[in-house]
Amino acid sequence: MALTDQTVAVPEEHEGDDADAPRKSMTIGAVCKALGQEFPDITISKIRYLEDQKLLAPRRTPGGYRLYSAGDVQRLRTILRLQRDEFLPLRVIRQELASGRAGHDVAPSKDGAAAGTAGPRRKRNPSVTAPSSGALYSLEDVIEETRAEPRMVSELEEYGVIKGEIRAGTKYYDETEREIVRAVTELARYGVGGRNLRAFRTSADREAALLQQILAPALRSRNAKRRQEAIEALENLAAVTTHLKHLLLIRDLRKIVG
């Protein structure tokens, strides 16, 4: 029987008073299920990719099945959070792990805050590969949830920052567009208007075109494995470019305040 979706008890080396009790190790399928709620885009192939990149090193059974300890799962959770929340490339994540980051990372509590930390957990950033929830929001919904001015939403449409779609005579916006409106509402507090956002839109279009040019052949491949690797590479490249933009912005802003 395949172990893909099972949790199995296997003896491990122990320390402390409970050293005689076996700890449970998880198969790769069980790990996917355990982390799926927090990371909807996690897949078995993604976990294997991280292993190929030497970020994970699960035990193997004599039959070759991967077995993940609690420490392995925590390490994987840390890697996924660093990718999602801090946009860090794998090279930087490897350095963070080497410095002991995984040992200090903790799971979020029920109220969304990490145990032992103050303040709310950082809001989840959208992923390239994560499927959309499919939720749609009317203009009234968007305005109520984001506290945006209707005129500003119209400006965002005028300058091509959001588009929306017409269904049964009513315009709806998806969750990403709703969050764009929320972010722009924050910028508006500092006098940033719709026309000022052309630079952001142009920059995003250029970056998307560049990444498409780099990975287009692999993304069009009929080989499922090659296409999956290209999708994962696209996710990583998006994180790297976002991190790079942040660094460049910080560099230039330091010149202003210096």
N, C-alpha and C positions, 0 to 999 in steps of 0.2 A: 504493500500500500504506500502511495506517495505521502510524503510528510508536509506537503506544501501549505496546508491550512491547519496544521495541528500545533499544539503546545505540548512538549514532552518533558518529562522530568529526567534529568541526567545529572550524575554526580559531578561536582566541580570542586576545586580547591576552596576551602573556606577559612575564614578567620573569625574569632570571637566565640561566644558561648554556644551559638547555634550551628557550629561547624559540622555536626553530625547529620543535620537535616539537608536533604538534597534541594537544590534550587532549580527552578523551572527555566528551561531555555525555550526560545520561540523559533519556529520555522519562519522562513521569509514571508510566506503567505500570512501567517499570524501577525507578523510585525506590520505588514501593510494594513491589515484590518484594525490593529490597535492604534495606529497613527492616522488612519484615514479621515477621522472626524476633524482633526486639527489641520491636516494637510491633504485636502481633497485630490491634489494632483499626484500624490505618491503612487508609484507603480513598482512592481517587482523588478522591471528592467532598470528603473532609476536607482533602486537600491544596489543592484548588481553593478551599475555604472560607477557608483560611488566606491564600491569595493575595488573595481578595476583601477580607480584613481588613487588607491591606497589610503582611502579615508576610513574604511571599515575593514575589519579583519575578523569575521565570525569564525567560530569553530566549525569543523566538518566532521560528520559521522563517517564511519568506515565506508558507507555507501556513497559519500560525496555530498550529502545534504548539509546545507548551512544551518547552524544553530546559533541564535543570538541570545546573549546573556542580558540581564537588566542593564548592565553598563554599556553594552553595545547599542541597545535601544535608546538609552539616554544620549549617547554620542550621536546617533543618527538624528534624534530630535534636535539636538543643538545645531547640527549641520543644516538641517532644513530651516530652522529659525534664522540662522545667519544668512541664508540665501534669500529667504522671504522678507525678513524685516530689515536687514541691513544691506541687502544687495551685494554681498561680498562674493568675489570670485573664489573658485575652489582653491587657488593658490594661497589666498589670504586666509581662507577658512582653515587650511592645513596648518598655517602658522598659529592661528588662534587656538586650535586644538593642542598643538605642541606646547603652548604656554599654559595649558591646564584649563582652558575655557569650558570644556565639557564637564569637568568636575564641579564647576561653580554654577552651571546652568540648572534651573529647576523648573518643574512642570508648573503651569499656571493653576491657580486655585479656582474654585467654582465661580467666584465673582469676576474672573478674568484677570486678576492680578497675580503675579508670580509670588509664590510663597517666600516670605522673608524679604520681600521688596515692598517699596511704597509706591503708590500711584497705580493707575490703570495700565493694563498691558498695551503695548503698541498696537495700533490698528493694523490688521492684516493688509498687506499690499497685494494687488491683483497679480495673478500669475499668467504667463503666456500660455501655458499648457493646461491650466485648471479650467474645467468646463464652467460656463456661466450658469448661474442658477436659473436663468430664463425669466427672472422677474422683470416686469415692466412697470413704469411709473408714469402717471399722467402729470401734466404741468402742475396741477394743484398739489399732487403728492410731493413732487420735487421741491416746490416752494415751501410747503409745510415742514418737510424734513430738513431742508438746508437753510431755511430762513433767507433765501435769496430774493432779490427784487425781480419781479416779472420782466422788467425792462432789461435787466442784465442777462437773463436767460435768452431773451430775444437777440441781444448783441452777440452772445456766444454762437447762436445759430447763424447770424448774419456773417460772422467772420470765420465760419466753418470749424469752430472748436467742437461743437456737438451738432448732431443732425436730427436724431429722433426718427420715428417712423410712424406713418399714419395707419391706424387699424380701425376699421368701422367708423371712419370720419373723425377719429380722435388721435391726437399725436401722443406717442408714448416714448419714454427714454429708458434705456437699460441701466443696470446698476453702475456700470463704469461711467456713463455720462452723468448719472446722478452724483457720483463722487467727484467728478470734474467740476460740476456746479458748486459743490460744497467747498472744494479747494479754492475756486475763484472767488467765492463769497468771502473767504478769509483774506484773499489778496485785495479785494475791494475795500476792505477796512483801511488799507494803506494807499488808496487812490488809484489802484490798478484797474483799468477798465478793459472791456472786450477787445478794443483795437490794439491794446498793448500785448495781448496774448498771441498775436500773429507770429511773433518770434518763437514762442513755445511750439506752436503748431508746425511752423516751417522746420524747426529743429527736429521735432519728432518724426515728420515725414521723411526728412533726409536720412535720419538714423535707421528708420524702418527699411528704406530703400537700400541702404548699405548692407544691412544684415540679410536682406532678401537676396542681394547680389552674391553674397558670400556663400549662402547655404541653399540657394534655389535648386541646383542640380540634385542634391541629396534629398531635399524636401519633396521633389517630384519623383523620386525613385520608387519603383515598384517593389523593391526589396524592403519588406516590413522592418527588418532589423536596422537597415541603413537609415530608413526614414525616422524611426524612433530615436536613433542616435542624433540625427539632425535636429529633431525637435528639442531634445535635451540640450544640445549645443546652443540652440537659439535661446533657450531659457537662460543659460549661463552667460551668453554674450549680452543679453539684455541687462543682466545684473552687472556685468563688467562695465558696459557703457554708462549705465546710470551712476555707478560708483565713480567712474572717471569724470563725468560731468560735475558731480558734487565736489570732487577734489579741485577741478579747474575753477569752479565758482568760489570755493573757499580761498584759493590762492589769490584770485583777483580782488575779492572783498577785503582780504588782509591788506592789500596795497591801499585800499581806500581808507581804512581806519588807521593805517600805519603812518 
